[in-house]
Amino acid sequence: MAHILHLANEILLQIIGETIPDDFDGFSQSCSRLHYLTQKSLRQHRVYKKKYSTVCLHDFHIETNEDLKCELEECGHENCHHWVRPEWIHPLVLLRDLSVCPRITLYLKDVSIGKLTIQPRVTFKEAMRSIDEGPGDLIRRKVTQCPYLAFDGIRHWEEADHWVQAVKSGDLQAAVALLFSFFHGVQTLTFTKPILPDSYLEKMIDKITKTKYTRFSKKRGINAFSNLTEVCVSLAWEELRGGLPEFLLLVKFSALKSVRILRGDWIFTSLSSSIPKYPPIRSGVTDIEFHNSQIHPDIMSRLLERIPCLKRFTYQHCGMESNLKWSFFHLRVALLNRTKHTLEELNVTLSERGSSLKDDNALIGTLREFEVLKKIRINPAMFVINHDEDEQRPQRLMDFLPPSIEEFRVVGKIDLKPWQMRRMLHGLGYVPSLRQMIFEGCNSVDNATRVACDRAGVISKVENRSDIQPSELLWGRERQTT
């Protein structure tokens, strides 16, 4: 029976060259002969893995500044030029590296889209130096090889000429659009800066997402972002421009079958914002997270209607635009209409800027209609009507929580009198699945609350972990944020 070790070294070296990066370490440690043959490729594998596994496409690149490069190498990228990060790479430089070694696409896992200026600091000739092929011929060859070029049925040769000229003139969004067509193994995609409207990058995103629900999806080479699982749009506060284009990015990427998590930071949309109609699809997204955002429930419903299997929903409201008519009650209605039978974890809170929301708009209403909801994390203002009158009677949790609830987290202090707290917790034992009630942001729990929880057989805890993001706290995962 033939064995892999019976093959000649030349054939084994060819097999080693075709091994995917995730299996390379295990393949090199299988036996002494393969370990000896993979020494040269193993060193190159480790260099590529360190350099390209996490990249940020940015207008600045260390390679073009020799003085800064030497200074960063001497101090190990620490304690100097904190605004420069080692993972920054110029789009044209990455395009050059991919042309020299196409296997680099297999190492790209976490990609961020950073600052892409109209007048770049690195010229086309500087980025394309040290390659044998002519830079113009290289770009033209890459553009003509793009499988998404003739997707719209237009004169693709004319479009190719304009695309090549845009890349050669230094249009970084056109260069990133060309890179997107070759990103096959990327798992996490993050946008930290706005995308220009009607740019090549926006058109490429439209083409990639539209191919997933058309007859072109089975065409050879249509596999960009085939392994993408998470899409994040995280803008700095100074870069906000309405928020609707950034929200549409998440709506577009929800069409990809591999995407499971959609995240957004500092996104603002109003009811007057118009969303184009997209073909109905069955997205595979299971997690949605919005932090420091203000999204109208009607617009949120347009996103939820594409996601039939949503399991986890996180929304941190930031009430910056006070003229927008917004309430948690309408958000609950949007969730109830789309995720009544699938939603398992709900995390809805107010940010520091959103604490000025009126009492009527903060109330979320009852959650009993959700059938499989197991974990809830909300603020007291969403279920406690707080007034100064002694005759005010807050609603009971047994009328608010769904029967399937297992863990209930309250973020912030509940400003109620002891007799009001006892009434709110009365009948808590009739919630069959509730196991623990956790109070965040307070130092202790009064005796009336503790006694009521003990009588109901519910464990009461106090936690104050402000250093962890709400979604990480609820779902038990502490992810590194950039």
C-alpha positions in Angstrom: 0.0 0.0 0.0 1.4 3.4 -1.0 2.4 5.8 1.8 3.1 9.5 1.7 6.6 8.9 2.9 7.3 6.7 -0.1 7.0 9.8 -2.4 10.1 11.6 -3.6 11.2 14.8 -1.8 10.3 16.9 -4.8 6.7 15.8 -4.7 6.6 16.2 -0.9 7.9 19.8 -1.2 5.1 20.5 -3.7 2.6 19.1 -1.2 4.1 21.3 1.5 3.7 24.3 -0.7 0.0 23.6 -1.1 -0.7 23.0 2.6 -3.1 25.5 4.1 -1.7 27.7 7.0 -3.9 26.2 9.6 -2.6 22.7 9.1 1.1 23.7 8.5 2.3 23.4 12.1 0.7 20.0 12.6 2.0 18.7 9.2 5.6 19.7 10.1 5.5 17.9 13.4 4.1 14.6 12.1 7.6 13.0 11.5 11.3 13.8 11.4 11.5 13.7 7.6 8.6 16.0 7.0 10.0 18.3 9.8 13.3 18.5 7.9 11.7 19.2 4.6 9.4 22.0 6.0 12.1 24.0 7.8 12.4 26.6 5.1 8.7 26.8 4.5 8.0 26.8 8.2 10.1 30.0 8.8 8.3 31.7 6.0 5.0 30.5 7.4 5.7 32.0 10.8 6.7 35.3 9.2 3.6 35.5 7.1 1.4 34.5 10.0 2.8 37.2 12.3 2.7 39.9 9.6 -0.6 39.2 7.8 -2.9 37.5 10.2 -4.1 40.9 11.5 -3.8 43.9 9.2 -5.2 47.4 9.0 -5.4 48.9 5.6 -4.2 52.5 6.3 -2.7 55.4 4.4 0.4 55.2 6.5 3.0 52.5 6.2 6.2 52.0 8.2 8.0 50.7 5.2 8.0 54.1 3.5 9.6 56.0 6.5 13.1 54.6 7.2 13.7 56.8 10.3 10.5 55.9 11.9 11.0 52.2 11.0 14.4 52.1 12.7 13.0 53.9 15.8 10.1 51.4 16.1 12.5 48.5 15.7 14.8 49.7 18.4 12.0 50.1 21.0 9.9 47.1 19.9 6.9 49.2 18.8 6.4 50.3 22.4 6.4 53.7 24.1 6.9 55.7 20.9 4.6 57.0 18.2 1.5 55.4 19.9 -0.5 56.5 16.9 1.4 54.1 14.7 0.6 50.4 14.9 2.6 47.5 13.5 -0.5 46.0 11.8 -0.9 49.1 9.6 -0.2 48.4 6.0 -0.7 50.5 2.9 -3.3 49.0 0.4 -0.9 49.3 -2.5 1.8 47.6 -0.5 -0.5 44.7 0.3 -1.5 44.5 -3.3 2.1 44.3 -4.3 2.7 41.5 -1.7 -0.2 39.5 -2.9 1.1 39.8 -6.5 4.5 38.4 -5.4 3.1 35.7 -3.2 -0.6 34.8 -3.8 -0.6 32.5 -0.7 -0.7 35.5 1.5 -4.5 35.6 1.0 -4.6 32.4 3.1 -3.1 34.2 6.1 -5.5 37.1 6.2 -7.9 36.6 9.0 -8.6 39.9 10.7 -8.8 42.9 8.4 -9.6 46.5 9.4 -10.3 49.4 7.0 -8.6 52.5 8.4 -7.8 55.9 7.0 -8.0 56.1 3.2 -7.3 59.6 2.2 -8.0 61.1 -1.3 -4.4 62.4 -1.4 -2.3 59.4 -0.1 1.1 59.8 1.5 2.5 56.9 -0.5 2.6 57.2 -4.2 1.9 54.3 -6.6 5.6 54.0 -7.7 6.8 53.9 -4.1 4.4 51.2 -3.2 5.1 49.1 -6.3 8.9 49.1 -6.2 11.0 46.0 -6.1 8.8 43.9 -8.4 9.8 42.4 -11.8 6.5 43.1 -13.6 5.6 46.6 -14.6 3.3 48.3 -12.0 0.7 49.3 -14.6 0.6 45.9 -16.2 0.3 44.3 -12.8 -2.8 46.4 -11.9 -4.4 45.8 -15.2 -3.8 42.0 -14.9 -5.4 42.0 -11.4 -8.3 44.1 -12.5 -9.1 41.9 -15.6 -8.9 38.8 -13.4 -11.5 40.2 -11.0 -14.6 37.9 -11.3 -16.9 40.7 -10.2 -15.9 43.1 -13.0 -18.6 42.1 -15.5 -21.3 41.3 -12.9 -23.6 44.2 -13.8 -23.5 43.3 -17.5 -22.0 46.7 -18.5 -19.0 47.3 -20.8 -16.5 45.8 -18.4 -13.4 46.7 -20.5 -14.3 50.4 -20.1 -14.9 49.9 -16.4 -11.5 48.2 -16.2 -9.7 51.1 -17.8 -11.2 53.6 -15.3 -10.4 51.2 -12.4 -6.8 50.9 -13.4 -6.4 54.6 -13.8 -8.0 55.2 -10.4 -5.5 52.8 -8.7 -2.5 54.3 -10.5 -3.6 57.8 -9.5 -3.6 56.9 -5.9 -7.3 56.2 -5.2 -7.0 54.0 -2.1 -10.6 53.0 -2.0 -10.2 51.7 -5.6 -7.2 49.7 -4.4 -9.1 48.3 -1.4 -12.0 47.4 -3.7 -9.6 45.4 -5.8 -8.2 43.7 -2.7 -11.7 42.8 -1.5 -12.2 40.5 -4.6 -9.2 38.4 -3.4 -10.1 38.2 0.3 -11.3 34.5 0.5 -10.2 33.5 4.1 -10.9 36.7 6.0 -13.0 35.9 9.1 -13.4 39.4 10.7 -13.9 42.7 8.8 -13.9 46.0 10.6 -14.6 49.5 9.2 -13.2 52.3 11.4 -13.6 55.1 8.8 -16.5 56.2 6.6 -16.7 54.9 3.0 -17.1 57.5 0.3 -20.5 57.3 -1.6 -20.3 56.0 -5.1 -16.7 54.9 -4.7 -15.2 51.8 -6.1 -15.2 50.3 -2.6 -18.9 50.8 -2.2 -19.6 49.4 -5.6 -17.5 46.3 -4.9 -19.3 45.6 -1.7 -22.6 45.8 -3.6 -21.4 43.4 -6.2 -20.0 40.9 -3.6 -23.2 40.9 -1.6 -25.5 40.8 -4.6 -23.8 37.7 -6.0 -24.9 35.6 -3.0 -28.6 35.6 -4.0 -28.3 35.6 -7.8 -27.3 33.1 -10.4 -23.7 34.4 -10.4 -23.1 32.8 -7.0 -22.1 29.5 -8.6 -19.7 31.2 -11.1 -16.1 30.2 -10.8 -14.1 32.6 -8.7 -17.1 34.2 -6.9 -15.8 33.3 -3.4 -14.8 36.7 -1.8 -15.5 36.7 2.0 -16.6 33.1 1.8 -15.3 32.5 5.4 -16.4 35.9 6.9 -18.1 35.4 10.2 -18.0 38.9 11.9 -18.5 42.4 10.5 -18.0 45.5 12.7 -18.6 49.1 11.9 -16.9 51.1 14.6 -16.5 54.9 14.0 -14.9 57.5 16.3 -17.3 60.2 17.5 -15.5 62.8 15.4 -16.1 60.9 12.2 -19.9 60.5 12.5 -21.8 61.5 9.4 -25.4 60.5 9.9 -24.8 56.8 10.3 -27.1 55.5 7.6 -24.3 54.5 5.2 -22.6 52.6 8.0 -25.9 50.9 8.9 -26.4 49.9 5.3 -23.0 48.2 5.4 -24.3 45.8 8.0 -27.5 45.3 6.1 -25.5 44.4 2.9 -23.1 42.0 4.6 -26.0 40.2 6.3 -26.6 38.6 2.8 -23.4 36.6 3.1 -24.2 33.1 4.3 -21.1 32.7 6.5 -21.7 35.9 8.5 -22.8 35.3 12.1 -22.1 38.5 14.0 -22.9 42.1 13.1 -21.5 44.9 15.3 -22.0 48.6 15.2 -20.6 51.5 17.3 -21.8 55.2 17.1 -24.5 54.6 14.5 -27.4 57.1 14.3 -30.4 56.7 12.0 -33.7 58.5 12.0 -37.1 57.7 10.6 -36.6 60.1 7.7 -33.7 58.0 6.5 -34.8 55.9 3.5 -33.4 52.4 3.1 -33.4 50.9 -0.4 -35.3 47.6 -0.9 -33.2 44.5 -0.9 -34.3 41.1 -2.1 -35.6 38.9 0.7 -33.0 36.4 1.9 -32.5 34.0 4.9 -29.4 35.3 6.6 -27.4 33.2 8.9 -26.7 36.0 11.4 -27.2 35.0 15.0 -25.7 37.9 16.9 -26.4 41.7 16.6 -24.6 44.3 18.7 -25.0 48.0 18.7 -23.2 50.2 21.2 -23.6 53.9 21.8 -26.1 54.1 18.9 -29.5 55.5 18.2 -31.4 53.5 15.6 -35.0 54.0 14.8 -37.1 50.8 15.4 -38.6 50.9 12.0 -35.2 50.9 10.4 -34.0 48.2 12.8 -36.9 46.1 11.7 -35.7 46.3 8.1 -32.5 44.5 9.2 -34.3 42.0 11.4 -36.6 40.9 8.6 -33.5 39.5 6.9 -32.4 37.5 9.9 -34.9 34.6 10.8 -32.6 32.9 13.4 -31.4 35.7 15.6 -30.3 34.4 19.0 -28.5 37.3 20.8 -29.3 41.0 20.6 -27.4 43.8 22.2 -28.4 47.5 22.0 -26.9 50.3 24.0 -28.9 53.4 23.5 -27.2 56.8 23.2 -29.8 59.6 23.2 -27.8 62.3 21.4 -30.5 63.4 19.1 -33.3 64.5 21.4 -35.6 65.6 18.6 -35.9 62.0 17.4 -39.1 60.2 18.6 -37.7 57.0 20.0 -38.8 54.5 22.7 -37.7 51.1 23.9 -41.3 50.0 23.6 -41.2 50.2 19.8 -37.9 48.4 19.8 -39.5 45.6 21.7 -42.3 45.4 19.2 -39.8 45.2 16.3 -37.9 42.4 18.1 -41.2 40.6 19.0 -42.4 40.6 15.4 -39.1 39.1 14.0 -37.5 37.1 16.8 -40.3 35.9 19.1 -39.4 32.2 18.6 -35.6 32.4 18.3 -34.2 35.2 20.6 -32.4 33.7 23.6 -30.3 36.6 25.1 -31.4 40.2 25.3 -29.0 43.0 26.3 -30.7 46.4 26.2 -29.1 49.3 28.2 -28.7 53.0 28.3 -25.3 54.7 27.8 -24.3 57.7 29.9 -25.5 60.0 27.1 -28.8 58.1 26.9 -29.7 58.5 30.6 -31.7 61.6 29.8 -34.4 59.6 28.0 -37.9 60.3 29.4 -39.6 57.7 31.6 -42.3 57.0 29.1 -39.7 56.3 26.3 -37.5 54.2 28.6 -40.2 51.7 29.4 -39.9 48.6 27.3 -43.1 46.8 28.3 -43.6 43.1 29.1 -41.2 40.4 27.8 -43.5 37.5 28.5 -44.3 36.9 24.9 -40.7 35.8 24.0 -40.8 32.0 24.0 -37.2 31.0 24.4 -35.6 34.1 26.0 -33.1 32.8 28.7 -30.9 35.8 29.6 -31.9 39.5 30.0 -29.8 42.5 30.9 -31.6 45.9 31.2 -31.7 49.1 33.2 -34.3 49.6 36.0 -35.8 52.5 34.1 -37.1 50.1 31.5 -39.4 48.1 33.8 -39.7 50.3 37.0 -42.0 53.3 36.9 -40.3 55.6 39.4 -42.4 58.4 40.9 -42.3 60.2 44.3 -45.8 59.3 45.3 -46.1 56.7 48.0 -49.1 55.1 46.3 -47.1 54.3 43.1 -47.0 50.5 42.6 -44.3 49.2 40.3 -45.1 46.2 38.1 -44.2 42.8 39.4 -41.4 40.9 37.8 -43.5 37.8 37.5 -45.7 39.8 35.0 -42.6 41.1 33.2 -40.2 38.2 32.8 -40.8 35.4 30.3 -41.3 31.8 31.7 -38.1 30.6 30.0 -35.9 33.2 31.8 -32.8 31.7 33.6 -30.7 34.8 34.4 -31.9 38.4 35.0 -29.3 41.2 35.2 -30.2 44.7 36.4 -27.8 47.4 35.5 -27.8 50.3 38.0 -29.4 51.0 41.3 -33.2 50.4 41.8 -34.4 53.5 43.5 -37.5 52.0 45.3 -38.6 51.9 48.9 -38.5 48.5 50.7 -42.2 47.9 50.5 -42.1 48.8 46.8 -39.3 46.4 46.3 -41.1 43.6 48.1 -44.1 44.1 45.8 -42.0 44.1 42.7 -40.4 40.8 43.7 -43.6 39.2 45.0 -44.5 36.0 43.2 -40.9 35.6 41.8 -41.1 32.0 42.6 -43.8 31.5 40.0 -41.1 32.1 37.3 -40.2 28.5 36.9 -36.8 28.7 35.2 -35.3 31.7 37.0 -32.1 30.7 38.8 -30.2 33.9 39.6 -30.8 37.7 39.7 -27.7 39.8 39.4 -27.4 43.5 40.3 -24.6 45.4 38.5 -23.3 48.9 39.4 -24.3 48.8 43.0 -22.2 47.9 46.1 -24.8 45.9 48.0 -28.4 44.7 48.0 -30.9 45.7 50.7 -32.2 43.1 53.1 -35.7 43.2 51.6 -34.4 42.2 48.2 -32.3 39.4 49.6 -35.1 37.9 51.6 -37.5 38.0 48.7 -35.0 36.3 46.4 -34.3 33.6 49.0 -38.0 32.9 49.5 -38.4 32.4 45.7 -35.3 30.2 45.5 -33.4 32.7 43.4 -29.7 33.4 43.9 -29.0 37.2 44.3 -25.6 38.5 43.4 -23.9 41.8 43.2 -21.3 42.6 40.5 -19.5 45.7 39.5 -17.4 45.0 36.4 -17.4 48.2 34.4 -14.2 47.4 32.6 -16.0 44.7 30.4 -18.3 45.5 27.5 -22.0 44.7 28.1 -22.1 41.9 25.4 -19.0 40.3 26.8 -20.3 40.4 30.3 -23.6 38.9 29.3 -22.3 36.1 27.1 -19.1 35.3 29.1 -16.5 36.2 26.6 -13.8 38.8 27.1 -12.6 39.7 23.6 -9.7 42.0 22.9 -10.8 45.3 21.4 -8.6 47.4 19.2 
